[in-house]
């Protein structure tokens, strides 16, 4: 890999956040590129024929783990700038076995999508990750891949994942037992190297970046209702991918704006794929003032829509979150719970048991932190009930090493009565390099120490 200018270094700036209470946010921001799309752009570029160019790439630890793994598999990658990547595709059958285990760091997306990408190869691969990833369930991907003929070992369902290789896969017709874009994507990627047409049907819509991007690389993906299908053996043609700003990173500032943008806050060039924007509907139902502009003139970048989003502070009221919105806002719940704590009345989320198997158990971690900050709540097996109190007491909360929990509690400071300290925040660099600088620019009084 050619060296890239990296003004923010690895992004690992400090282990704790200290936040002063109150204040307001204002101005215009552009948050970094979309994590899901950046992973996929590298992977599909890696198995395409020809040279793909990715701009707006998210230079975060998660995506750099995917980049390093592809290099170890023989893909030549250049990085002429921090957010620009050139991938010299090895072709669908051109990956070669790595000489060592592939380290996915904190990235569940990387591990699960690589399982699909590497299951039907002639060589063996071993996938490992950090302490959080080594605890996460991998049988949800291993089981359908075994049905396709792959030989895969997990350690009681968790990493390390050993893909023993050995030969071509057979297509399957697979009803997903849970709403998971990672599982869906892994099966579709395995389907590229399988004999026949691989079909997946999801119980509820989940992010469809894989389906869209396969299309951009010239692969025919048949989509009918909840079903997506791909025929094996199709070659990918290199392309240009412009990665929009990550809605899931913008989400922290959308909520910040709802709480404290008295004169408005604008987020530029945000991906607004409808399988990602459930948070806008949830906040809208609570009375938020959010405008997506310019309506009707949304810029389409290779199948992924992007727009500017403007938000203004308003009074929020508690809601019962419709279950259908849960998968469309799955990564936004930590910061949504912060909004709920600031609302008037009760907010209830059910059907969100998937939050228990994210980078940490996000229901338990958020409940503990909300409790520390004086918010009454009831933790449910598949969700939470939060009694809004208009804001927070000050205090110390533990992010448990989860990037989104850390950033969510940073936003809580805008409505706190005393300083908030957030522990174990280094993993913010996995998804949002430069978060502290962006938060300061918006108006938060935040320090990483
Ligand atoms: C992702 C899918 C979601 C999401 C994760 C990224 C993806 O995970 O939580 O942050 O890029 O496909 P699940 O598929 O486990 O729901």
Boltz pocket constraint, residues with backbone or C-beta under 6 A from the ligand:
constraints:
  - pocket:
      binder: B
      contacts: [[A, 35], [A, 36], [A, 37], [A, 109], [A, 179], [A, 180], [A, 181], [A, 182], [A, 183], [A, 185], [A, 207], [A, 330], [A, 331], [A, 354]]
      max_distance: 6.0
